Amino acid sequence: MDAKEKYEYWLDIAQYDLETADAMFNSGRWLYVAFMCQQAVEKLSKGLFVLYHNEEPARTHNIGYVAAHLSGKLAKEFPADHLALFDRLSSMYIEGRYPEYKKKLSDELDKLTTEALLNQTKEVFAWLRTMEL
């Protein structure tokens, strides 16, 4: 596969994860909305990394790390609110994997908070799509 085909693969699974976040929102599974938002943005970011670098991305779930390695290649800089979302999603991913943090994170997520997170994720996702070659 060439870089464009690999990007298309990452994009496909990222879109699926974003659709899953919507499904989880509609079923009231707030923790899983956050998890799927993180997965969608991570996979799209990694797809862009492959597209621009023509090599596999680092094996990390830290979206900010991937973005930092993309920033010099993109036509525009990442807005501060996007970088803040990357950090927030990355921390939710890590916290959601460990039982002692799962309860705390679940307590922080309600319908309004999760809806705002999902909407912000969709905006950033759309912005990232404008970076396609």
N, C-alpha and C positions, 0 to 999 in steps of 0.2 A: 504494500500500500504506500502511496505517496503521502506527503504532508496534508494535502487537501482531503484525501479520502479518510485519513486518520482524524482530521478535524471533524468531518461529517459524522464519523462514528461517535466522537465525544459529544457533539451537538445533539445527536439523536437521543443519547441517554440522558443528557442534561435536560432536554425538553420533556422527556418522560418523567423525570424527577420533579420538574416544576408542575406538571399536570398532576402528579401524585400529591404534591403539596396542596393543590386545590382540593383534591378529593379528601385529603385528611382534614382540611379546614371545614369542608361541608359536613364531615362526620363528627366534628368537635374534638379531634385528636390533636390538641395544640402542640404537644411535645414533638409529635411526628411532622407537623407542619414545619417547625423550626429545623428539624433534622433534614427534611427533604429540600428546604430552601438552601441549606448549606451545601447539600450534595449537588444541587443544580448549578449553583454559582461556581463551586469547586470544579466540576467537570467541564463547564464552559470555559473557565479560565485555563484549565489544562489543555483543552482543545486549541485555544488560541496560542498557548505556548508552543504546541506541536506545529501549528501553522506557521508561526513566525521563526521558530528555531530549527525546525525539521529534526527534532530529537524528542525523546520521551521526557515528560516532566518529572520533577522530583517526586518521590513517594512521600508526600506530605498531605495533610488535610488543612494546612494553614494557607488559606486563600491569599492573605496578604503577602506571604512569601512568594507564591506564584506570580502575583501581580507585580511585585518588586522586580522580578526577572523579566517581566513583559514591558515595564514602563518605558525603557529606552527604545523599544521597538515600535511602539504605537505612535500614531500621528498626534494623539492628544494625551495629556496627563490624566491620571485618575483623579476625579474630584474628591475632596476630603470626605464628603458624606459616603462615598462609595467605599473608601478605605476603612471608614468607621464601621460600615456594614460588614465588610470582610472580617474585621476583628471580632465583631459581635457574633457573626455566624460561626466562625472558627471556635470561639469559646463555647458556644452552645453545643457544637458537635462533640467536643471533648467532654464537657460536663454531662451531656446526655448519655454518655457511654458508661458512666460509673454510678453505681447505685446510690452512693452517699450524696452525689450531686443531682441525681435525677429528680428526687423529691423537691429539692430547692428550686430547680429550674421549672418543674411542673407548677410549682406555686407561683412563680413569676409570670407565667403565660396564661392569659385569659383571652377571651374572644377579641376584644379590642386591640390588645397588644399584638396578638398573633396576626390579626388582619392587617395591622400597620406593617408588621414585619414581612408578610407575604406581598403586600403592595410595593414596598420598597424593593424587595427582591425582584419582582417583575420589572420594575423600572431599571434597575441595574442590569438585569439580564438583557433587556432590550438595548440598553446602551452598549453593553459588551458585544452584542450582535453587530453593531455598527462598525466594529473593529475588524470584521472579516475582510480578508484580501479579495 
